[in-house]
Amino acid sequence: MFVNAGAGYQQAALCGSLGVAAVCIGAVCDPDTSKKVLVELENWYRGAELPIYQPDMTLDTTVADSILCADSVGKFMEKTGFAMGSDERKTRCAGVAADVTKKMVELLNAELA
């Protein structure tokens, strides 16, 4: 259902993990709460050293300073020299997806508890 979110919705636009999180948040929150939680998640994403979750290999972390895929992945590729198609970049984005999901659940639990 969310395969189109990959690669920033194929345009290096919004980070796909944030787009999917927005849908999940909207599925369980009223509109005002949904907006509040999503803004908190996006603000966290902008400043977080990602990826935090790294079960398969140790990777350099970067701060996106943005919610855009192009900025987030671009900073990682610039710092590390890994190409878009590399296993390291794919592992990095999988870790970021896990990080966003974990943070989303934490924010929802705090908001809805």
N, C-alpha and C positions, 0 to 999 in steps of 0.2 A: 504494500500500500504506500510506503514512503520511499520506494527506490528512487523516485524522481528528486528526492532531497539531496542526493549525492552530488558532490562537486559543486556545492552552492547552487542547487537547482539547475545544474548543467551550465550555469553562467558565471560561476564564481561570485555569486551575489550573497545573500544571507547564508550564514553557516547552516547547513542542513540539520545539524543536531538541534539548533535553536528553533528552526521552523517546525520540526517534529515536536519539540517540547511545547511550543505554543499551542499546537493542536491538542496535545494531551492535557495541558493546563485548562484550556477552554472546555474540554470535555467534562471536567469535574468542578469548575468554578463558575460563579455568576460573572457577568462581564466586567464589573468593577474590580473584583478580586483577581480575575484573570489578568487584567492589565497590570495591576500592582505586582503580582508574582512574576509576570514576564519581564517587567522593567527591572526588578531585583535580579533576576537571572541574567539578563543582558548586561547589566552593570557589573555583575560578578565576572562574567565571561570576558568583558573588555580588559579587566585588570588581573585576571588569574594567570599564573605561570602554568601553562598547559603543554603537554599532557601530564596530569597527575598519575593516572592509572597507566602503568607500564608493565604488564605481566610477562611480555615476550622478549623485550629488549630494553635496554636503558637508552633513552633518547634525550637530546637537549630539549629544554623547555623554552618557550617564548611567550611573550605577552602580546596579544593581538592589538590592543588599543582600539578595537573595532569589533563589530559583529559580522563583518563580511568575511566570507570564505577566502577571497583573494588576499585580504590583509593577513588573516590568521595563518593560512597555509603558506602564503608568500614569505612572511617573516621567518617561518620555520625552514623553508627551502633555502632562503638567503643565508641564514645562519649556518645551516648544516651542509649545504651543497647537494642535498638529495633532490632527485627529480620527481615530478608529479607522479610518475608511474612506479616509483620505487617501493619496495616492501616497507622501508622505513617510514615513508610518507603515509602509506596506507595504515600502518600500525599506529602512527601518531594520530591520525584522524579517528581510528577506532577507539583509541584511548580518550580522545576529546569527547567523543559521543558518550562514552561511559561516564566521564566526568560531568558532562551536562546533565545526563539522566540522574546521576546521584544528587547533584545540587538541586535539580528540579524537585525531586522527591523530598529532600530536606526542607525546601521552601514551602512545598505543599503541606507537609506534616506540621510545620510551625504555624502556618496560616489556618489550617483546618482542624487542628487539634482541639 
